[in-house]
Amino acid sequence: MDTITAIKKRIFHLCDERDISVNKLATISALPPSSIKNILYGRSVDPKILTIKKMCDGLGITLGDFFSTPEFDALEQEIV
């Protein structure tokens, strides 16, 4: 799994866990829905950390909470 896939999976998981839609996530995060949808549907291949931080703020979690999952822990180093 690559980093973008891990981010997508994490966003979908958090929305499912809280029973909210992507549009609701955008609303509570003060982001345009297109910002989140661009990440989820592959139009953004390098999402900004500020966008992820705003999602975390909207969900009431820290960046550490967002990235503390086995999927992120298992990522290979991308710089060779």
Residue pairs with C-beta under 8 A, 6 or more apart in sequence:
1 9
1 71
1 74
1 75
2 75
2 78
3 75
3 78
4 39
4 42
4 45
4 47
6 69
6 71
6 72
6 75
7 39
7 47
7 52
8 39
8 40
9 71
10 66
10 67
10 69
10 71
10 72
11 22
11 25
11 36
11 39
11 40
11 55
12 40
14 25
14 55
14 59
14 61
14 66
15 21
15 22
15 24
15 25
18 59
20 28
22 33
22 36
22 37
22 40
23 33
25 36
25 55
25 58
25 59
26 32
26 33
26 35
26 36
27 58
28 58
28 59
29 36
29 54
29 55
29 57
29 58
29 59
30 54
30 58
31 51
31 54
31 55
31 58
35 44
35 51
36 51
36 55
37 43
38 44
38 47
39 47
39 51
49 63
52 63
52 66
53 63
55 66
56 62
56 63
56 65
56 66
